[in-house]
Amino acid sequence: MPNGTEKPGLTRSVEGKVTINDIARLANVSKKTVSRVINNSPLVREDTRRRVQAVIKRSGFTPDPRARALAFRRSFLVGMIYDNPSPQYVVNMQRGILDALEDTGHLLVLQPCDRSNPDLLDQIRAFVREQKPKGVILTPSISEDEEVAEILRQEDCPYVRIASVAVDDSDKLVRTHDHDGGREAARHLASLGHTRIAHVHGPELFRSAHERRRGFEEGLAEFGLTLLPELTREGAYTFDTGVECARELLSLDNPPTAIFLGNDEMAVGAYHAARAQGLRIPEDISVVGYDDTPMASRVWPLMTTVRIAIRDLGGEATRLLLGGREYADAKGGVDFSPELIVRASTRSLNGAA
């Protein structure tokens, strides 16, 4: 053993990786049997399966998805294409996809992108041609780009889009109804007696930002209120823009008593801005976020927010991608309804002096 760490009888490829031939030799079975074990084939005796699995675990062997694709004439890769600037959103989405891929033999491959890049479509086409995924999941806002969807159709690459509105057929769409979430945020703040309410929305490029704002304005209108231009700011779904926009709003001569921010990341930024100005939450300013990411229940006071189960979104999008029309028909379409989660970052002004 050259470095003192190799297993007895274990050889490696020129790249230093354990090969399927190594596993077959050490388990005293054929290469075909190892492949069947890897792919959960029922055509393997249980004692043989356990022996092969033990060797795989001991050796640290990981199947090469491209090699498997060649052997089975199909891909074992699922792609996630995203341009969302919120790390928490991206991580939660990945976790949901990985939940659904568990025990399927598929692997996740990521492709971040920038919709403002003039080479975007070429990059997407190159990604599909190089990785040859079984399909891809598109998250907002790239999911709202019809040119990207057309590229995938041209490349015969199945896809599922996660979007706030119906942008595609039901077997290619997970709908999040962001309009309803914005409306619930407005109803909550207005019912607490707030009348001077600000809104920090996401980037104009994101349809979700428009839908959340549209719903928010409709919710305010139910209480005879309007969203004033002076109380509106555009953020970028990032912590830093949440700080900046909230600082501007709280520095007004007549500041708002409540702020609804388009995602939790920006809402945490608003916490920071408020405290930097010596303000208390919710005594001096009420704050509402959106998404209910883990950070919403880790800040103090706990944040009131609109919950959209991002991890579950990723899981359902993956199951829809793998199940196709049959899965969509069985579910009657895949829809998620936002839910207001009331915590400690908002307070009532009703009866206040």
KOLPAVEX-567484 format. One record per residue (C-alpha): residue number from 1; residue in three letters; x, y, z. Coordinates in steps of 0.2 Angstrom, whole numbers. Example, Ala and Ser with C-alpha at 12.3 -4.5 7.8 and 13.67 -1.06 7.14 Angstrom:
[1,"ALA",[62,-22,39]]
[2,"SER",[68,-5,36]]
***
This chain:
[1,"MET",[0,0,0]]
[2,"PRO",[10,15,-6]]
[3,"ASN",[2,28,6]]
[4,"GLY",[-4,16,19]]
[5,"THR",[-22,20,16]]
[6,"GLU",[-27,8,2]]
[7,"LYS",[-38,-7,5]]
[8,"PRO",[-29,-24,2]]
[9,"GLY",[-33,-30,-15]]
[10,"LEU",[-39,-14,-21]]
[11,"THR",[-33,-6,-37]]
[12,"ARG",[-37,11,-44]]
[13,"SER",[-39,19,-61]]
[14,"VAL",[-26,31,-68]]
[15,"GLU",[-37,45,-61]]
[16,"GLY",[-35,37,-43]]
[17,"LYS",[-54,32,-42]]
[18,"VAL",[-61,15,-37]]
[19,"THR",[-69,7,-52]]
[20,"ILE",[-84,-5,-54]]
[21,"ASN",[-71,-19,-59]]
[22,"ASP",[-63,-17,-42]]
[23,"ILE",[-80,-19,-34]]
[24,"ALA",[-84,-34,-44]]
[25,"ARG",[-67,-43,-40]]
[26,"LEU",[-67,-39,-22]]
[27,"ALA",[-86,-45,-20]]
[28,"ASN",[-82,-60,-31]]
[29,"VAL",[-96,-56,-43]]
[30,"SER",[-98,-50,-61]]
[31,"LYS",[-98,-32,-66]]
[32,"LYS",[-116,-35,-72]]
[33,"THR",[-121,-40,-54]]
[34,"VAL",[-113,-24,-47]]
[35,"SER",[-122,-14,-59]]
[36,"ARG",[-139,-22,-54]]
[37,"VAL",[-135,-19,-36]]
[38,"ILE",[-131,0,-39]]
[39,"ASN",[-148,1,-49]]
[40,"ASN",[-158,-8,-36]]
[41,"SER",[-162,-22,-48]]
[42,"PRO",[-173,-36,-40]]
[43,"LEU",[-163,-49,-50]]
[44,"VAL",[-150,-50,-36]]
[45,"ARG",[-150,-62,-21]]
[46,"GLU",[-151,-53,-5]]
[47,"ASP",[-135,-61,2]]
[48,"THR",[-126,-55,-14]]
[49,"ARG",[-133,-38,-13]]
[50,"ARG",[-127,-36,5]]
[51,"ARG",[-110,-42,1]]
[52,"VAL",[-108,-30,-14]]
[53,"GLN",[-115,-15,-4]]
[54,"ALA",[-103,-19,10]]
[55,"VAL",[-88,-18,-2]]
[56,"ILE",[-95,-2,-10]]
[57,"LYS",[-97,6,7]]
[58,"ARG",[-79,1,12]]
[59,"SER",[-71,7,-4]]
[60,"GLY",[-80,23,-5]]
[61,"PHE",[-85,19,-23]]
[62,"THR",[-96,32,-31]]
[63,"PRO",[-105,27,-48]]
[64,"ASP",[-100,39,-62]]
[65,"PRO",[-117,46,-69]]
[66,"ARG",[-110,48,-87]]
[67,"ALA",[-104,30,-87]]
[68,"ARG",[-121,24,-81]]
[69,"ALA",[-129,35,-94]]
[70,"LEU",[-119,26,-108]]
[71,"ALA",[-123,9,-101]]
[72,"PHE",[-142,12,-99]]
[73,"ARG",[-144,24,-113]]
[74,"ARG",[-152,37,-102]]
[75,"SER",[-146,51,-91]]
[76,"PHE",[-145,50,-72]]
[77,"LEU",[-143,68,-70]]
[78,"VAL",[-156,81,-65]]
[79,"GLY",[-151,99,-67]]
[80,"MET",[-156,115,-57]]
[81,"ILE",[-155,131,-66]]
[82,"TYR",[-156,146,-55]]
[83,"ASP",[-153,165,-54]]
[84,"ASN",[-160,169,-37]]
[85,"PRO",[-148,179,-27]]
[86,"SER",[-154,173,-10]]
[87,"PRO",[-142,159,-4]]
[88,"GLN",[-155,152,9]]
[89,"TYR",[-168,150,-5]]
[90,"VAL",[-156,141,-16]]
[91,"VAL",[-150,130,-2]]
[92,"ASN",[-168,125,3]]
[93,"MET",[-172,122,-15]]
[94,"GLN",[-157,110,-17]]
[95,"ARG",[-162,101,-1]]
[96,"GLY",[-180,98,-8]]
[97,"ILE",[-173,92,-25]]
[98,"LEU",[-161,80,-16]]
[99,"ASP",[-175,74,-5]]
[100,"ALA",[-185,68,-20]]
[101,"LEU",[-169,61,-29]]
[102,"GLU",[-165,50,-14]]
[103,"ASP",[-165,31,-19]]
[104,"THR",[-169,35,-37]]
[105,"GLY",[-150,34,-43]]
[106,"HIS",[-151,51,-50]]
[107,"LEU",[-138,65,-45]]
[108,"LEU",[-141,84,-45]]
[109,"VAL",[-130,96,-56]]
[110,"LEU",[-132,115,-53]]
[111,"GLN",[-131,129,-66]]
[112,"PRO",[-131,147,-59]]
[113,"CYS",[-135,160,-72]]
[114,"ASP",[-138,179,-74]]
[115,"ARG",[-153,184,-85]]
[116,"SER",[-144,200,-89]]
[117,"ASN",[-130,191,-97]]
[118,"PRO",[-131,193,-116]]
[119,"ASP",[-124,175,-117]]
[120,"LEU",[-137,167,-106]]
[121,"LEU",[-146,157,-120]]
[122,"ASP",[-129,150,-126]]
[123,"GLN",[-124,146,-109]]
[124,"ILE",[-140,136,-106]]
[125,"ARG",[-139,127,-122]]
[126,"ALA",[-120,123,-118]]
[127,"PHE",[-125,116,-101]]
[128,"VAL",[-139,105,-108]]
[129,"ARG",[-127,98,-122]]
[130,"GLU",[-113,95,-111]]
[131,"GLN",[-122,88,-96]]
[132,"LYS",[-136,79,-105]]
[133,"PRO",[-147,79,-90]]
[134,"LYS",[-163,69,-89]]
[135,"GLY",[-172,85,-86]]
[136,"VAL",[-170,102,-77]]
[137,"ILE",[-179,112,-64]]
[138,"LEU",[-180,131,-67]]
[139,"THR",[-182,142,-52]]
[140,"PRO",[-189,160,-52]]
[141,"SER",[-184,171,-61]]
[142,"ILE",[-176,161,-74]]
[143,"SER",[-192,150,-75]]
[144,"GLU",[-201,165,-81]]
[145,"ASP",[-190,167,-97]]
[146,"GLU",[-199,160,-112]]
[147,"GLU",[-183,160,-122]]
[148,"VAL",[-175,149,-110]]
[149,"ALA",[-190,137,-110]]
[150,"GLU",[-189,137,-129]]
[151,"ILE",[-170,132,-129]]
[152,"LEU",[-174,117,-118]]
[153,"ARG",[-188,112,-130]]
[154,"GLN",[-177,114,-145]]
[155,"GLU",[-164,103,-136]]
[156,"ASP",[-177,90,-132]]
[157,"CYS",[-173,92,-113]]
[158,"PRO",[-188,90,-101]]
[159,"TYR",[-191,104,-89]]
[160,"VAL",[-202,110,-74]]
[161,"ARG",[-204,128,-71]]
[162,"ILE",[-207,135,-53]]
[163,"ALA",[-217,151,-55]]
[164,"SER",[-230,162,-47]]
[165,"VAL",[-242,162,-62]]
[166,"ALA",[-247,149,-75]]
[167,"VAL",[-233,151,-88]]
[168,"ASP",[-234,133,-95]]
[169,"ASP",[-244,117,-96]]
[170,"SER",[-248,108,-79]]
[171,"ASP",[-235,94,-82]]
[172,"LYS",[-221,107,-83]]
[173,"LEU",[-227,119,-69]]
[174,"VAL",[-226,121,-50]]
[175,"ARG",[-237,137,-46]]
[176,"THR",[-234,147,-30]]
[177,"HIS",[-248,160,-31]]
[178,"ASP",[-237,174,-24]]
[179,"HIS",[-251,186,-27]]
[180,"ASP",[-261,178,-13]]
[181,"GLY",[-246,179,-1]]
[182,"GLY",[-244,198,-4]]
[183,"ARG",[-262,200,-1]]
[184,"GLU",[-262,191,16]]
[185,"ALA",[-247,202,22]]
[186,"ALA",[-257,218,18]]
[187,"ARG",[-272,211,27]]
[188,"HIS",[-262,207,42]]
[189,"LEU",[-254,224,44]]
[190,"ALA",[-270,234,40]]
[191,"SER",[-280,224,52]]
[192,"LEU",[-268,228,66]]
[193,"GLY",[-272,247,63]]
[194,"HIS",[-257,252,52]]
[195,"THR",[-261,264,39]]
[196,"ARG",[-244,271,34]]
[197,"ILE",[-236,254,27]]
[198,"ALA",[-221,253,16]]
[199,"HIS",[-216,239,4]]
[200,"VAL",[-199,234,-2]]
[201,"HIS",[-201,223,-17]]
[202,"GLY",[-189,212,-26]]
[203,"PRO",[-181,215,-43]]
[204,"GLU",[-192,221,-57]]
[205,"LEU",[-186,206,-68]]
[206,"PHE",[-194,194,-56]]
[207,"ARG",[-212,191,-59]]
[208,"SER",[-214,186,-41]]
[209,"ALA",[-210,204,-36]]
[210,"HIS",[-224,210,-47]]
[211,"GLU",[-236,197,-40]]
[212,"ARG",[-232,200,-22]]
[213,"ARG",[-234,219,-24]]
[214,"ARG",[-250,217,-34]]
[215,"GLY",[-257,206,-20]]
[216,"PHE",[-251,218,-7]]
[217,"GLU",[-259,233,-15]]
[218,"GLU",[-276,223,-17]]
[219,"GLY",[-275,218,1]]
[220,"LEU",[-273,237,7]]
[221,"ALA",[-287,242,-5]]
[222,"GLU",[-299,231,5]]
[223,"PHE",[-295,242,20]]
[224,"GLY",[-297,258,10]]
[225,"LEU",[-278,260,10]]
[226,"THR",[-265,263,-4]]
[227,"LEU",[-247,260,-6]]
[228,"LEU",[-239,277,-8]]
[229,"PRO",[-224,280,-20]]
[230,"GLU",[-214,288,-6]]
[231,"LEU",[-216,272,4]]
[232,"THR",[-210,260,-10]]
[233,"ARG",[-193,254,-14]]
[234,"GLU",[-185,241,-26]]
[235,"GLY",[-173,229,-18]]
[236,"ALA",[-163,214,-25]]
[237,"TYR",[-169,200,-13]]
[238,"THR",[-153,202,-4]]
[239,"PHE",[-148,207,14]]
[240,"ASP",[-139,223,9]]
[241,"THR",[-153,230,-1]]
[242,"GLY",[-165,226,13]]
[243,"VAL",[-153,237,25]]
[244,"GLU",[-152,251,12]]
[245,"CYS",[-171,252,8]]
[246,"ALA",[-176,251,26]]
[247,"ARG",[-164,264,31]]
[248,"GLU",[-171,276,18]]
[249,"LEU",[-189,273,23]]
[250,"LEU",[-185,274,42]]
[251,"SER",[-176,291,39]]
[252,"LEU",[-191,299,31]]
[253,"ASP",[-199,314,40]]
[254,"ASN",[-215,304,42]]
[255,"PRO",[-208,286,42]]
[256,"PRO",[-220,271,40]]
[257,"THR",[-226,261,56]]
[258,"ALA",[-224,244,46]]
[259,"ILE",[-214,237,32]]
[260,"PHE",[-218,222,21]]
[261,"LEU",[-202,216,12]]
[262,"GLY",[-202,204,-3]]
[263,"ASN",[-192,191,5]]
[264,"ASP",[-184,186,22]]
[265,"GLU",[-167,190,17]]
[266,"MET",[-172,209,15]]
[267,"ALA",[-183,208,30]]
[268,"VAL",[-167,203,41]]
[269,"GLY",[-159,218,33]]
[270,"ALA",[-173,229,39]]
[271,"TYR",[-170,222,57]]
[272,"HIS",[-152,228,55]]
[273,"ALA",[-157,245,49]]
[274,"ALA",[-170,248,62]]
[275,"ARG",[-158,244,76]]
[276,"ALA",[-145,255,69]]
[277,"GLN",[-157,269,71]]
[278,"GLY",[-161,264,89]]
[279,"LEU",[-178,258,84]]
[280,"ARG",[-187,243,92]]
[281,"ILE",[-196,229,83]]
[282,"PRO",[-211,228,84]]
[283,"GLU",[-213,243,97]]
[284,"ASP",[-207,256,84]]
[285,"ILE",[-208,247,68]]
[286,"SER",[-217,231,62]]
[287,"VAL",[-209,220,50]]
[288,"VAL",[-216,206,38]]
[289,"GLY",[-205,195,27]]
[290,"TYR",[-209,182,14]]
[291,"ASP",[-204,164,11]]
[292,"ASP",[-202,158,30]]
[293,"THR",[-184,153,27]]
[294,"PRO",[-175,146,43]]
[295,"MET",[-168,163,47]]
[296,"ALA",[-186,170,50]]
[297,"SER",[-187,159,66]]
[298,"ARG",[-169,163,71]]
[299,"VAL",[-169,182,72]]
[300,"TRP",[-176,191,87]]
[301,"PRO",[-190,194,89]]
[302,"LEU",[-196,180,78]]
[303,"MET",[-202,186,61]]
[304,"THR",[-219,187,55]]
[305,"THR",[-218,181,37]]
[306,"VAL",[-227,173,22]]
[307,"ARG",[-223,154,21]]
[308,"ILE",[-220,146,5]]
[309,"ALA",[-212,129,8]]
[310,"ILE",[-197,131,-3]]
[311,"ARG",[-190,114,1]]
[312,"ASP",[-206,106,-3]]
[313,"LEU",[-207,116,-19]]
[314,"GLY",[-190,108,-24]]
[315,"GLY",[-196,90,-20]]
[316,"GLU",[-213,92,-29]]
[317,"ALA",[-204,100,-45]]
[318,"THR",[-193,85,-45]]
[319,"ARG",[-206,72,-43]]
[320,"LEU",[-216,81,-57]]
[321,"LEU",[-200,81,-68]]
[322,"LEU",[-198,62,-66]]
[323,"GLY",[-216,58,-66]]
[324,"GLY",[-222,69,-80]]
[325,"ARG",[-240,70,-86]]
[326,"GLU",[-245,55,-76]]
[327,"TYR",[-240,63,-60]]
[328,"ALA",[-247,80,-65]]
[329,"ASP",[-264,72,-69]]
[330,"ALA",[-264,62,-53]]
[331,"LYS",[-261,77,-43]]
[332,"GLY",[-273,88,-53]]
[333,"GLY",[-258,100,-56]]
[334,"VAL",[-245,105,-43]]
[335,"ASP",[-250,121,-33]]
[336,"PHE",[-243,129,-17]]
[337,"SER",[-253,141,-7]]
[338,"PRO",[-244,154,3]]
[339,"GLU",[-248,155,22]]
[340,"LEU",[-246,170,34]]
[341,"ILE",[-236,165,49]]
[342,"VAL",[-239,177,63]]
[343,"ARG",[-224,179,75]]
[344,"ALA",[-218,193,86]]
[345,"SER",[-211,206,73]]
[346,"THR",[-228,214,71]]
[347,"ARG",[-240,223,84]]
[348,"SER",[-257,231,84]]
[349,"LEU",[-259,250,84]]
[350,"ASN",[-278,248,87]]
[351,"GLY",[-282,258,103]]
[352,"ALA",[-264,266,103]]
[353,"ALA",[-262,284,108]]
***
